[in-house]
């Protein structure tokens, strides 16, 4: 897989390169977004409506609405905003974490963003300034995953803290809060979220063994893993 990492400045106007935002494209993307949001609950990454998901379709950013259980969402509940946060359509208010999602889209080529309150990753966010490199899959997120300093949910301050932690990464932990990851596609963003939670659980498990400290990977070992991951999978 090809890794695109980090906050690299404004992406420029590449809407045409990302496909159009005709009604059929919007409808298809909304269905995929709702399925991913429901999966965060099924996989134990969120409780109730505590996380949120977004995906970019042309000049439109589809987002989960605020405070609505995902199993109740249907095609009529689609919520779309532009990159400045102006609501383009939908009768429901967008997620309260919209500032974080928009900050990612404004500064990267992200196609999708996933935010969760995964328990192990959130626990790690309260203990260390970054998740130690316990496994080579850290390379899939650009290196050891940093923790963004705490700020109230839904605030511009939290979005700014998140961007600092994301530098050269495709995911970060949010202190006493949760996780956020992005990817070129919704599947990639979700996979990175799942990997982040798994690595957090792994580190907590290894660190809990009395009298032992887990071995960690070096920067060189992570670079080697990153090179190998670029050629991973089917071509």
N, C-alpha and C positions, 0 to 999 in steps of 0.2 A: 504494500500500500504506500501511497505517497503522502508524506507528512508535510503539512503546512503549518508553521508554528508562529505563535507570538503576535504581539501587538506591533504592527509595522507602520502605523500612520493611516491616514484616511485612504480608503480603498479607491476613491475616484468613482465616476459614474459608469459602472459596468453592468447596468441592468439588462441590457440586451443580451450580454453574454450569458446571463443566468436564465434565460428563457422568459416567456411573456407571463402576464398575469391575467389571462383570459379566464372567464368563469369556470371552464372545465378544469383548468390547471389549479385554480384556487380550490375548487371542490375536492380534487384528488389530494392536494397537499393537506387540506383541513382533515380529511379522513385519516391520513397517515399521522398527523399531529395528535389527534384524539386517541388513536390506538397507542401511540407512544406514551401519552400522558396516563392512560389507564394501566399501561405496563409498569410505570413507576410505582403504582400502588401495589400491583400484583407481585412485583419483585421486592417489595419491602423498602423501597428507596424513599418513599414519602408516606405520611399518614394523612388521610382525608384529602384536603386541597392544598397542602403545605408546599408543594413544589410548583413548577411551571415550565412550559415548553414553548418554543417558538420556531418558526421556519420562514425563510425568505423565499418569495416567489416573485421574480421580477422586481418591481418597485414597491411591492407589498410585503409587509411582515405580519404573518399570522401568529397570534398569541392566544394562549389559554386565558379565559376570562377569570376575573377575581371571585374567589369564594364559591365556585360552582363545582359540585362533585363531578368527576370526569365521566362517570357512568350515566350521567344525565345529559351529556352534551350530544347534540345532533347536528345535522347539516345546517339547520336554521340558526345555530348559535355561533357561527363563524365570526371571529373578530379580526379585523385587519387594520393596521396602522401604517403610516409612512415612517421614514427614518427619523423624522422630527417628533414622532409621537402623536401626530394628528390622526384621529380615528377616521378611517376611510369608509368603513361599513361595520354593521353589527349593532344589536340592541343591548348587548352586555358590555360592562366596563372591562377594559383589559386588566391583566394581572397587575398587582401592586408593585411587582418587581420589574416593571417595564423599563425603568432607567438602566438597570443592569443589562438587559437584553439589547436595548438600543445602543448602549456604549460599546458592546461587542461588535455589533453590525457596523457602526460608524468607523471603527478602527481596524477591522480585519475583513477578510473575504469570507467570513462564516456564512454557511448556508442554513445552519440550525444551531440552536442553543438549548441546553437542558440544565435546569436548576433543581436540586433535590435537597432533602434534609436527611440523607442517609446516615444511619446511626453511628457506624464505625468511623466514617470520614468526619462526621461532626465531632465525635469524641477526640479524634486526633487533633482537630483544629483548636481544642482547648488545652493541648499539652505541649506542642512544639511549634516553632515558626515555619517549619516545612516538614512534609512527610519524608522521612529518611529513605534513601534509595534501596529499599528492601528487595526489589525485584526488577528485572530488566524491562518490564512493561512500562516503567516510569519513562523510558525513552519514547514511548508512543505519545506521551503528553509533553515532550520537550525537555524532560529532566526532572529532578526532584520537585515535587509539587509544593508551591509556597502557600502560606496562609495569609489571606487578606485581613487587615486589622478590622476589628468589630466596628460597625456603625449601624444605626437603626435600619430595619428592613424597608425597602422601597425608597431609600434616600439617595440623593445625588452623591453624598459622601461615600456611601457603600459602593456605588458604581465606580467612583474614583479609586477607592482602595482596591477594588477588584482588578481594575486595569493595571495598577502597579504590580500586583501579584501575578498577573497573567503574562507579563513581559517575557517573550520567547517561550511561552507555554500555551497549550490549548485547554488548560483547565487549572483551577485553583480551589483551595479550601477557603471557606468564609468563617472566620472565627466565631465560635459559639452559635453557628447558624447552619452551615451546610456545604454544598458543593456547587460549582458551575463549570460546565465544559462546553466546547463548541466544536463543530466539524464542518466539512464541506457538505455533508448530507446529514439527515436526521439519524440514520443508522450509525454513522460514525460518531456523532455527538453522544448518542446513547451508549455506544460501546465504551467510549472513554469514561463516561460516568460510572458504568458498571465496573470497569477496570480499577478506577480510583477507589471505589468502595471496597473492592476485593483486596487491593494492596493495603488499604488502611486496616482492614480486619487482620490481614497477615502480620503486619507490623505490631499491632496490639497483642496478638496471640503470642508471637515470638518474644516480645518484650516482657510478657507476664511470667515467663519461666524463671523462678528464683535462681539466683547465682549464675545466670547466663545473660549475655547480651547478643543480639542478633548480628551476624556479619552483614556488612553493607557493601554495595557495589561502588567502585571508583568511578570518577568522571570518564576515564578511558574505557572502562567496561560498558558504561552507558552509551558512549559514542559508537562503540562497536555494535552494540545491540540496535542502535538507531539505524546504522548502515544496513544491517541484516533485515530489519523490519521494512525498509523501503522495497525490498524484493519479495516480501512475504505474500503468499496467496496466489490465486490464479491470475494469469496474464491474459 
